[in-house]
Amino acid sequence: MPPLGLYLVLKLKRGIAVLKISNGKISVKIDETLGGEIRSIKSGRTEYLVDFDWKSPIQHRKSESYGNAIFDWLSEYRGGWQVLFPNAGNENTVMGVVLPFHGEFGRTYVEVVTQKKNEITIRAGARLPLVLTRTYKLLPGKPVLAVEQSVTNESNLEVPFIWGEHPAFSLPRGSKIHLPSGPVTVDANEMGDLQDVKPGALGTWPIVPGKSGKEVDLSVVPQVNVERLCYLSDRPQGWAAMEHGKKIIGISWDLKAFPHLWFWQEIGGKGFPWYGRTEITAIEPASTWPSYGLEAAISSGQAFYLKPGETKKAWITFAVSAVQSKKLTKIKSIDEKGNFKTN
């Protein structure tokens, strides 16, 4: 094992070993049993991701399958930040292989390839002949997490895939969300009794039609319980900024890899596995929309393809800004290094 100062193997309350990296400004926990899932991003006492210490529902890997791909995936869900690969959305079959809901990578034991002072690299294969490698790096002296990843086709055939990032932020109610304007499409399916946006409706960020006939402003985390899933397609720029208490946090991403954004809020939802316990706002860069999976993405022309031996790379960055929260709407961009630009 490398020196303790390079990385620590910890135990979360739910009993799973994770890796920790820290640079004095920010600390990150990474779960090697769940596809390198980011369990925590923290500065001081402030946690920026949702992290649920639930004993129930029982994870299907510790018991039996729920007989439903979505329920199996959700039974493991405790917040955090997953990578969705090589599928995102519905279970489907590609190249004769069943690909589970949101892909198998986020529920896979990964190999820890390298461990450095502020950096960890993990790797694992998928059900398709693809290998995904992810590197988590904390920039020196800055509250910035840079994630770099690559997928390689190790077969002699051309192989399709899609991918997405699934960070769930712990934004307090009333927090504001700022990102470039553009089209918004509400998911066509009804999420539940708490849904306030009209299924299938079209709008322009941040406004979409509501089920009641009134407009809904997506840029403010509501004070009431809601369930929402929307798609911000063909993003003009790859960044989003959010209020988190007195701080501003943000993400920026590789727009060629992730041209779209999924916007999901699960606040007080009553269904499985939420049971009224969640306050989630997820800003999710994605390669495809809607969340119908790889098979549908192939049909719609949104899938990526890798030739034999070919590799595709992408990046996404999380950062805490020094910009005052009252100046949120002054932010014009966030770059790959986590710099917030206001003019």
Stockholm file with secondary structure:
# STOCKHOLM 1.0

chainA/1-343         MPPLGLYLVLKLKRGIAVLKISNGKISVKIDETLGGEIRSIKSGRTEYLVDFDWKSPIQHRKSESYGNAIFDWLSEYRGGWQVLFPNAGNENTVMGVVLPFHGEFGRTYVEVVTQKKNEITIRAGARLPLVLTRTYKLLPGKPVLAVEQSVTNESNLEVPFIWGEHPAFSLPRGSKIHLPSGPVTVDANEMGDLQDVKPGALGTWPIVPGKSGKEVDLSVVPQVNVERLCYLSDRPQGWAAMEHGKKIIGISWDLKAFPHLWFWQEIGGKGFPWYGRTEITAIEPASTWPSYGLEAAISSGQAFYLKPGETKKAWITFAVSAVQSKKLTKIKSIDEKGNFKTN
#=GR chainA/1-343 SS CCCTTTCEEEECTTSCEEEEEECSSCEEEEETTTTTEEEEEEETTEECBCBCCCCCSCCGGGSCCCSSHHHHHHHTCCBSEEEECSCCBSCEEETTEEECTTCSGGGSCCEEEEEETTEEEEEEECSSSEEEEEEEEECTTSSEEEEEEEEEECSSSCEEECCEEEEEECCCTTCBEECCCCEEEECSSCCCTTCCBCTTCEEETTEEEBTTSSEEETTBCCSSCEEEEEEECSCSSSEEEEEETTEEEEEEECTTTCCEEEEEEEESCCSTTTTTCCEEEEEEEESSSSSBCHHHHHHHTCCEEECTTCEEEEEEEEEEESSCGGGGGGCCEECTTCCEECC
#=GC SS_cons         CCCTTTCEEEECTTSCEEEEEECSSCEEEEETTTTTEEEEEEETTEECBCBCCCCCSCCGGGSCCCSSHHHHHHHTCCBSEEEECSCCBSCEEETTEEECTTCSGGGSCCEEEEEETTEEEEEEECSSSEEEEEEEEECTTSSEEEEEEEEEECSSSCEEECCEEEEEECCCTTCBEECCCCEEEECSSCCCTTCCBCTTCEEETTEEEBTTSSEEETTBCCSSCEEEEEEECSCSSSEEEEEETTEEEEEEECTTTCCEEEEEEEESCCSTTTTTCCEEEEEEEESSSSSBCHHHHHHHTCCEEECTTCEEEEEEEEEEESSCGGGGGGCCEECTTCCEECC
//
